[in-house]
Amino acid sequence: MLRAKVKPNEATMVAVLSACAQIGALESGRWLHWYAENHGIDINVRVATSFIDMYCKCGSLEEARLVFERITHKDVVAWNSMIVGYAMHGLSDVALQLFDEMCRLGYKPTDITLIGVLNACGHSGLVREGREIFSSMARTYGIEPKVEHYGCMVNLLGRAGYLEEAYDLVKNMEVEQDAVLWGALLGACKIHGNVALGEEIAGLMMRQNLENSGTYVLLSNLYAKANNWEGVAKVRTMMRDGGVEKEHGCSSIEVNNRVHEFVAGDSWHPRSKDIHMMLEEMNAWVKAQGYTPRTDTVLHDLGEEEKEKSLGVHSEKLAMAFGLISTEPGATIRIVKNLRVCSDCHDVMKLVSKITRRTIVMRDRNRFHHFENGSCSCGDYW
């Protein structure tokens, strides 16, 4: 488009910024911001909100907030984008403060606002606050809870260990249940090792034709965590017979305005040899710091050595290794993963951030993790 000397307009900017946000292309998004400011493109509230969304989803809350503060006439969508951004980064206190400010200034919350606020509560285990907001939705804000709001509450309660309360909420809800809702509860059963309830929920989903590949994977994970390899084998047989394929993990990292993607065990990258050498070096670093591989997270009945090898080539570790060899010392490494980060990779990233004195920012399916000096912003609650 630029080569054809066609000037981008508002719709162009919104579309391209959405693409940058989806893949975590922060450098490209920053370039678009520079281009808009230097080529006479009107950064109205709609375009500005797209910049906020892009910066939040690419891991730069500071830049998102700068754009937000510069909007002269904010609308509720701009407020929502900033609240949702803080929520996905786990900065629940800031998200709730912004929500209070929004209400004080006379803006009327929408469905999206309350999804963001409830997610903020969920990421920090703010059960009391979440219950109060959810129960007052209709009375205080005139919004009847939808399935998405119930999903936020199930996630909040389930992650905090209130599995029976979450189950009762789903069974008694007044809107139609969906696979995402039941999947959130099944995921909570996996976190807390509640095999009996997990089996009940998975069975219910299958009877109602609500199951998907994630249902089988979560049930398999639940059995594996309990060392029930017979159960794991049974689930895998069901998947094979039903033609169900597991969603493969994929991690990406942007370096020099180019996004590089990795899958577990990847050896196709042009710098694959260097990447695997860095993986070996990383492994030596973290073991010297007392790291013990979490082989219990490997969902195959393998020997300990094979399990450790499998963990060592997860896609997020490959992306991190590539980032270490491809960026300047001290530069922030930003990774996007399509699935939830596993506990072993989470441990390794904490240690690598301490050893290399780098900040590592990872966006997984659920939230952002900011690793710095050996700890994670999630407080190991995710």
C-alpha positions in Angstrom: 0.0 0.0 0.0 2.8 2.4 0.9 4.8 1.4 -2.1 1.8 2.2 -4.3 1.8 5.7 -2.6 -1.7 5.1 -1.1 -2.0 6.9 2.2 -3.5 4.8 5.0 -6.6 6.0 6.7 -8.3 5.4 10.1 -9.7 2.0 9.0 -6.2 0.9 7.8 -4.6 1.8 11.0 -7.2 0.0 13.1 -6.9 -3.2 11.0 -3.0 -3.3 11.0 -2.8 -2.4 14.7 -5.2 -5.3 15.5 -2.9 -7.6 13.5 0.1 -6.4 15.5 -1.7 -6.9 18.8 -2.7 -10.5 17.8 0.9 -11.6 17.1 2.6 -9.4 19.7 4.5 -7.3 17.1 5.5 -4.4 19.4 8.3 -3.0 17.1 5.9 -2.9 14.2 3.2 -1.3 16.3 5.6 1.4 17.5 6.6 2.1 13.9 2.9 2.5 13.0 2.6 5.0 15.9 5.6 7.0 14.6 4.1 6.9 11.0 0.7 8.1 12.2 2.2 11.0 14.1 4.6 12.1 11.3 2.3 11.7 8.3 -0.8 13.6 9.3 -3.0 10.7 10.2 -5.7 11.8 12.7 -5.2 9.9 15.9 -8.9 10.2 17.0 -10.3 8.2 19.9 -10.9 5.1 17.8 -7.3 5.0 16.5 -5.9 5.9 19.9 -7.9 3.0 21.5 -6.4 0.7 18.9 -3.0 1.8 19.9 -3.9 1.2 23.6 -5.1 -2.3 22.7 -1.9 -3.0 20.7 0.5 -1.8 23.4 -1.4 -3.7 26.1 -1.4 -7.0 24.1 2.3 -6.5 23.2 3.3 -6.1 26.8 3.9 -2.4 27.1 1.4 -1.0 29.6 3.5 2.2 30.0 3.1 3.2 26.4 -0.6 2.2 26.5 -1.2 4.5 29.4 0.6 7.4 27.7 -1.8 7.1 24.7 -4.8 6.9 27.1 -3.8 10.0 29.0 -3.4 12.0 25.8 -7.0 11.3 24.6 -8.8 14.6 25.1 -12.4 13.2 24.9 -12.3 9.6 26.1 -15.2 7.3 25.5 -16.1 4.1 27.3 -14.3 1.9 24.8 -11.0 3.7 25.6 -11.6 3.2 29.4 -12.5 -0.5 28.7 -9.3 -1.1 26.7 -7.1 0.3 29.5 -9.0 -1.6 32.3 -8.8 -4.9 30.3 -5.1 -4.2 29.7 -4.3 -3.8 33.3 -6.4 -6.9 34.1 -4.5 -9.2 31.6 -1.2 -8.0 33.1 -2.4 -8.9 36.6 -2.3 -5.4 37.9 -5.7 -5.8 39.5 -5.5 -2.9 42.0 -4.8 -0.5 39.1 -7.6 -1.9 37.0 -10.1 -1.6 39.9 -8.9 2.0 40.7 -9.3 2.9 37.0 -12.8 1.4 37.1 -13.7 3.5 40.1 -12.4 6.6 38.5 -14.4 5.8 35.3 -17.6 5.5 37.3 -16.9 8.7 39.3 -16.5 10.6 36.1 -19.9 9.5 35.0 -19.1 6.9 32.4 -21.5 4.0 32.3 -19.9 0.6 32.4 -20.6 -1.9 29.7 -20.5 -5.7 29.5 -16.9 -5.5 28.4 -16.0 -3.2 31.4 -17.3 -5.8 33.9 -15.6 -8.6 32.1 -12.3 -6.7 32.5 -13.0 -6.0 36.2 -13.9 -9.6 37.0 -10.9 -10.9 35.1 -8.8 -8.5 37.2 -10.2 -10.0 40.3 -9.6 -13.5 38.9 -5.9 -12.9 38.2 -5.2 -11.8 41.7 -7.5 -14.1 43.7 -9.7 -11.2 44.8 -12.7 -13.5 45.6 -14.6 -11.2 47.9 -14.4 -8.2 45.5 -15.3 -10.4 42.5 -18.4 -11.8 44.3 -19.5 -8.3 45.2 -19.2 -7.0 41.7 -20.9 -10.0 40.1 -23.8 -10.0 42.5 -24.4 -6.2 42.0 -24.2 -6.1 38.2 -27.9 -5.8 37.6 -28.7 -3.7 40.6 -25.9 -1.2 40.4 -25.0 -1.1 36.7 -28.2 -2.3 35.0 -26.3 -5.2 33.3 -27.6 -8.8 33.5 -24.8 -11.3 33.7 -24.0 -13.0 30.4 -22.2 -16.3 29.9 -18.9 -14.4 29.7 -19.4 -12.9 33.2 -20.3 -16.3 34.6 -17.1 -17.6 32.9 -15.0 -15.0 34.8 -16.6 -16.0 38.1 -16.0 -19.7 37.5 -12.4 -18.9 36.7 -12.1 -16.7 39.8 -13.7 -19.2 42.2 -12.1 -22.3 40.6 -8.6 -21.0 40.6 -9.0 -19.9 44.3 -10.1 -23.5 45.2 -13.9 -22.9 45.5 -14.7 -25.7 43.1 -18.1 -26.7 44.6 -19.2 -23.0 44.6 -18.1 -22.6 41.0 -19.9 -25.9 40.1 -23.1 -24.7 41.8 -22.9 -21.4 40.0 -22.8 -23.1 36.6 -25.6 -25.6 37.4 -27.9 -22.8 38.6 -27.1 -20.1 36.1 -29.9 -18.5 34.1 -28.2 -18.3 30.8 -27.2 -21.2 28.5 -23.9 -22.9 29.5 -21.2 -23.3 26.9 -17.9 -25.3 26.5 -15.7 -22.4 27.6 -17.6 -22.2 30.9 -17.3 -25.9 31.6 -13.7 -25.9 30.4 -12.8 -23.2 32.9 -14.2 -25.4 35.7 -12.4 -28.5 34.3 -9.2 -26.5 34.2 -9.6 -25.6 37.9 -10.1 -29.3 38.7 -6.8 -29.9 37.1 -5.0 -27.2 39.1 -6.3 -28.5 42.4 -6.2 -32.2 41.5 -9.9 -32.9 41.9 -10.2 -36.0 39.7 -13.7 -37.0 40.7 -15.2 -33.6 39.9 -13.1 -33.4 36.8 -14.4 -36.7 35.5 -18.0 -35.7 36.2 -17.6 -32.4 34.3 -15.8 -34.0 31.4 -18.6 -36.7 31.2 -21.3 -34.0 31.3 -19.6 -32.1 28.5 -19.4 -35.2 26.3 -23.0 -36.0 26.9 -24.0 -32.5 25.9 -21.7 -32.5 22.8 -19.8 -29.6 24.3 -16.4 -31.2 24.3 -13.5 -30.1 22.2 -9.8 -31.1 22.0 -9.1 -29.0 25.2 -11.6 -31.1 27.1 -9.6 -34.3 26.4 -6.3 -32.6 27.1 -7.4 -31.2 30.4 -8.8 -34.6 31.5 -5.5 -36.3 30.4 -3.6 -33.6 32.3 -5.7 -34.3 35.4 -5.0 -38.1 35.2 -1.3 -37.5 34.6 -1.0 -35.2 37.6 -2.5 -38.1 39.7 -0.1 -40.6 38.0 -3.1 -42.4 36.6 -1.5 -43.5 33.4 -4.3 -45.9 32.6 -6.7 -42.9 32.6 -4.3 -41.0 30.3 -4.2 -44.0 27.9 -8.0 -44.2 27.9 -8.3 -40.5 27.0 -5.8 -40.8 24.3 -7.6 -43.8 22.8 -10.9 -41.7 22.9 -9.1 -38.9 21.1 -7.7 -41.2 18.4 -10.9 -43.1 17.9 -12.8 -39.8 17.7 -10.3 -38.1 15.3 -9.6 -35.4 17.9 -6.3 -33.6 17.5 -4.6 -31.8 20.3 -3.9 -28.1 19.7 -0.1 -27.8 19.3 1.8 -25.3 21.4 3.4 -22.4 19.5 5.5 -19.5 20.8 6.6 -16.5 18.9 9.1 -13.6 19.4 9.6 -10.4 17.4 13.2 -9.6 16.6 14.2 -6.7 14.2 10.6 -6.3 13.0 10.2 -9.9 12.1 8.1 -12.5 14.1 9.7 -15.9 14.5 7.6 -18.9 15.5 8.6 -22.0 17.3 6.9 -25.3 18.1 8.2 -27.9 20.6 11.4 -29.6 19.4 11.7 -27.2 16.5 14.8 -27.6 14.4 13.8 -25.8 11.3 14.9 -22.3 12.2 18.0 -21.0 10.3 19.7 -20.5 13.6 18.6 -23.8 15.1 22.1 -25.0 16.0 22.8 -21.7 17.9 19.4 -21.9 19.6 20.0 -25.5 20.9 23.5 -24.5 22.1 21.9 -21.7 24.1 19.3 -24.2 25.4 22.1 -26.4 26.8 23.8 -23.3 28.3 20.5 -22.2 29.9 20.0 -25.7 31.3 23.4 -25.5 33.0 22.7 -22.0 34.4 19.4 -22.9 36.0 20.6 -26.3 37.4 23.5 -24.4 39.1 20.7 -22.3 40.7 19.0 -25.4 42.1 16.4 -26.0 39.3 14.8 -29.4 39.3 12.8 -30.2 36.1 9.1 -30.7 36.7 8.9 -34.0 35.1 5.5 -34.6 36.7 4.1 -32.2 34.0 5.0 -34.4 31.1 1.9 -36.2 30.0 3.6 -39.4 28.7 4.6 -42.5 30.7 8.3 -42.1 30.0 11.5 -42.4 32.0 12.8 -39.4 33.9 15.5 -38.7 31.4 13.1 -38.7 28.4 10.7 -36.5 30.3 13.5 -34.0 31.0 14.5 -33.9 27.4 10.9 -33.3 26.4 10.7 -30.4 28.8 13.9 -28.9 27.5 12.6 -28.2 24.0 9.2 -26.6 24.8 8.4 -23.8 22.3 8.7 -21.0 24.9 12.2 -22.1 25.8 13.2 -22.1 22.2 11.8 -18.6 21.7 13.6 -17.4 24.9 16.9 -19.0 23.7 16.5 -17.3 20.3 15.8 -14.0 22.1 18.9 -14.3 24.2 21.2 -14.8 21.2 19.5 -12.3 18.9 19.1 -9.2 21.1 21.5 -6.9 22.9 22.4 -7.8 26.5 19.9 -6.4 28.9 17.2 -6.0 26.3 13.7 -7.1 27.3 12.6 -10.4 25.7 8.9 -10.6 24.7 7.2 -13.9 23.9 3.7 -14.9 22.9 2.4 -18.4 23.4 -0.9 -19.7 22.2 -1.5 -22.0 25.2 -1.0 -21.7 29.0 2.7 -21.6 30.0 3.6 -24.8 31.8 5.0 -24.7 35.3 8.4 -26.0 34.3 8.9 -23.2 31.7 7.6 -20.7 34.3 10.3 -21.8 36.7 13.0 -21.6 34.1 12.0 -18.1 32.9 12.1 -16.8 36.5 15.7 -18.2 36.9 16.9 -17.0 33.5 15.6 -13.5 34.2 17.7 -13.4 37.4 20.8 -14.9 35.8 20.8 -12.7 32.7 19.5 -9.6 34.5 16.8 -9.3 31.8 13.1 -8.7 31.9 11.2 -11.5 30.1 7.6 -10.7 29.2 5.3 -13.6 28.2 1.7 -13.5 27.0 0.1 -16.9 27.3 -3.5 -17.9 26.7 -4.6 -16.7 30.1 -2.6 -13.6 31.0 0.8 -11.8 30.9 3.8 -12.9 33.0 6.6 -10.3 33.7 9.7 -12.2 34.8 12.3 -10.0 36.6 15.1 -10.8 39.0 13.9 -14.3 39.6 10.2 -13.7 40.2 7.1 -13.4 38.2 4.4 -10.7 38.3 1.7 -13.4 38.7 3.1 -14.4 42.1 2.9 -18.0 40.8 -0.9 -17.7 40.7 -2.1 -18.4 37.2 
